[in-house]
Amino acid sequence: MVLGGDNNGGETMSADTDQDDERSDLDLSFLDRQPVRAADIPNLNDRGERSDDPEPRMRGGGPDAKTLTVARDIALKGDITECDSLVVEGRIDATLNEARALEIARGGRFTGTARVQTATISGRFDGDLDVARELRITASGKVTGNVTYGRLEIEQGGEVLGDVKIHA
């Protein structure tokens, strides 16, 4: 509720109920714990903008998405199948086939082979990387090996070393 003066010296009252109703729908439970990534904050879409969708979506594209997160200080080795989205914060030596998304966080390291639709590399990738759509290498990212991509974005400071090709 806002109090203000009118031109006649009296006070006027106006209610800003639309804004209050909108704020009451927000999930603020993340304030009790420290989110590691912006994607862990509810009510935000993939670009960090506020989402008006009342049902939050998981990183993998919905509540049924199959997302594997390899946390810091975890090492994993093997073949990864049936995974929509892989988030690497630790170390992984693996083969990843036909995933929708790969995210290697700063400090994360992936060694091996990956075939994905989109990838964001903020840590290190060593091996064969085939990205059908968009490959994004952030300022802290480093990719070494054979890279094939549909679209490439490299922030200043990001590195790519090896054989780089665009999808035909």
C-alpha positions as CSV (number, residue, x, y, z in Angstrom):
1,M,0.0,0.0,0.0
2,V,1.3,3.4,-0.9
3,L,0.6,6.6,1.0
4,G,1.0,9.9,-0.7
5,G,-0.3,13.5,-0.7
6,D,-2.7,15.0,-3.2
7,N,-2.7,18.5,-4.4
8,N,-5.3,19.6,-1.8
9,G,-3.0,18.7,1.2
10,G,-4.9,15.4,2.0
11,E,-3.5,11.9,1.9
12,T,-4.4,9.4,-0.8
13,M,-4.0,5.6,-0.5
14,S,-3.5,3.2,-3.4
15,A,-2.9,-0.5,-3.3
16,D,-0.4,-2.2,-5.5
17,T,-2.0,-5.6,-5.3
18,D,-0.8,-6.9,-8.6
19,Q,2.9,-6.6,-7.6
20,D,2.2,-8.0,-4.1
21,D,0.3,-11.0,-5.6
22,E,3.2,-11.6,-8.1
23,R,5.8,-11.6,-5.3
24,S,3.8,-14.0,-3.1
25,D,4.0,-16.6,-5.8
26,L,7.8,-16.6,-5.8
27,D,9.7,-19.5,-4.3
28,L,12.2,-18.0,-2.0
29,S,13.3,-21.2,-0.3
30,F,16.7,-20.9,-2.0
31,L,17.6,-18.1,0.4
32,D,17.9,-20.6,3.2
33,R,20.7,-22.4,1.4
34,Q,23.4,-21.1,-0.8
35,P,22.8,-22.0,-4.5
36,V,25.9,-23.2,-6.3
37,R,24.6,-22.2,-9.8
38,A,22.1,-19.7,-11.0
39,A,20.1,-22.7,-12.4
40,D,19.5,-23.8,-8.8
41,I,17.5,-20.6,-8.0
42,P,13.8,-21.3,-8.7
43,N,11.7,-18.9,-10.8
44,L,14.7,-18.3,-13.2
45,N,14.9,-19.6,-16.7
46,D,18.1,-20.8,-18.4
47,R,19.3,-17.2,-19.0
48,G,18.9,-16.1,-15.4
49,E,15.7,-14.2,-16.1
50,R,12.6,-14.4,-14.0
51,S,10.2,-17.1,-15.3
52,D,6.5,-16.4,-15.0
53,D,5.8,-20.1,-15.3
54,P,4.4,-21.1,-11.8
55,E,5.8,-24.7,-12.2
56,P,9.6,-24.5,-12.2
57,R,11.4,-26.6,-14.8
58,M,14.5,-28.7,-14.2
59,R,17.6,-28.0,-16.1
60,G,17.0,-31.0,-18.4
61,G,13.8,-29.6,-19.8
62,G,11.1,-30.7,-17.4
63,P,10.2,-32.8,-14.4
64,D,10.9,-36.1,-16.2
65,A,14.4,-35.0,-17.4
66,K,17.3,-37.3,-16.8
67,T,20.1,-35.1,-15.4
68,L,23.3,-36.4,-14.0
69,T,25.4,-34.1,-11.8
70,V,29.0,-35.1,-11.0
71,A,29.7,-32.8,-8.0
72,R,33.0,-31.3,-6.9
73,D,35.5,-33.8,-5.4
74,I,33.7,-36.7,-7.2
75,A,35.5,-38.8,-9.9
76,L,33.5,-40.9,-12.3
77,K,34.7,-43.3,-15.0
78,G,32.6,-45.2,-17.6
79,D,30.0,-45.0,-20.3
80,I,27.0,-42.7,-19.8
81,T,23.7,-43.6,-21.5
82,E,20.1,-42.5,-21.2
83,C,21.2,-39.1,-19.9
84,D,19.5,-35.9,-21.1
85,S,21.8,-33.5,-19.3
86,L,25.2,-33.9,-17.8
87,V,26.7,-31.4,-15.3
88,V,30.3,-31.9,-14.5
89,E,31.7,-30.1,-11.4
90,G,34.2,-32.8,-10.5
91,R,36.2,-35.1,-12.8
92,I,34.9,-37.5,-15.3
93,D,36.5,-40.0,-17.8
94,A,33.7,-41.2,-19.9
95,T,31.9,-41.7,-23.2
96,L,28.6,-39.7,-23.4
97,N,26.4,-40.4,-26.4
98,E,23.3,-38.6,-27.6
99,A,22.8,-36.3,-24.6
100,R,20.8,-33.1,-25.0
101,A,23.2,-30.9,-22.9
102,L,26.6,-30.9,-21.4
103,E,27.8,-28.4,-18.9
104,I,31.3,-28.4,-17.5
105,A,31.5,-26.0,-14.6
106,R,34.6,-24.0,-13.6
107,G,36.9,-26.5,-11.9
108,G,35.2,-29.5,-13.7
109,R,37.0,-31.7,-16.1
110,F,35.8,-34.1,-18.7
111,T,38.1,-36.5,-20.5
112,G,36.8,-38.8,-23.2
113,T,34.1,-38.6,-25.9
114,A,30.9,-36.7,-26.0
115,R,28.1,-36.3,-28.6
116,V,25.6,-33.7,-27.5
117,Q,23.1,-31.1,-28.8
118,T,24.5,-28.2,-26.8
119,A,27.5,-27.7,-24.6
120,T,28.8,-25.0,-22.2
121,I,32.4,-25.4,-21.2
122,S,33.6,-23.4,-18.2
123,G,36.1,-26.0,-17.0
124,R,38.2,-28.4,-19.2
125,F,37.3,-30.9,-21.9
126,D,39.9,-33.2,-23.3
127,G,39.0,-35.6,-26.1
128,D,36.4,-35.8,-28.9
129,L,33.5,-33.3,-28.7
130,D,30.7,-33.4,-31.2
131,V,28.1,-30.6,-30.6
132,A,25.2,-30.7,-33.1
133,R,23.9,-27.2,-32.2
134,E,25.7,-24.7,-30.0
135,L,29.1,-24.9,-28.3
136,R,29.8,-22.1,-25.8
137,I,33.2,-21.8,-24.2
138,T,33.3,-19.3,-21.4
139,A,36.4,-17.2,-20.4
140,S,37.6,-20.0,-18.0
141,G,36.9,-22.8,-20.4
142,K,39.5,-24.9,-22.3
143,V,38.7,-27.5,-24.9
144,T,41.5,-29.8,-26.3
145,G,41.1,-32.4,-29.0
146,N,38.8,-33.0,-31.9
147,V,35.8,-30.6,-31.9
148,T,32.8,-30.5,-34.3
149,Y,30.1,-27.9,-33.8
150,G,27.0,-26.4,-35.3
151,R,27.5,-22.9,-33.8
152,L,30.5,-21.7,-31.8
153,E,30.8,-19.0,-29.2
154,I,34.0,-18.3,-27.4
155,E,34.3,-15.7,-24.7
156,Q,37.5,-13.7,-24.4
157,G,40.0,-15.9,-22.5
158,G,38.3,-19.2,-23.6
159,E,40.6,-21.6,-25.4
160,V,40.3,-24.3,-28.1
161,L,43.3,-26.4,-29.1
162,G,43.2,-29.1,-31.7
163,D,41.2,-30.0,-34.8
164,V,38.0,-27.8,-35.1
165,K,35.3,-28.4,-37.7
166,I,31.9,-27.1,-38.4
167,H,29.0,-29.6,-39.0
168,A,28.4,-29.9,-42.8
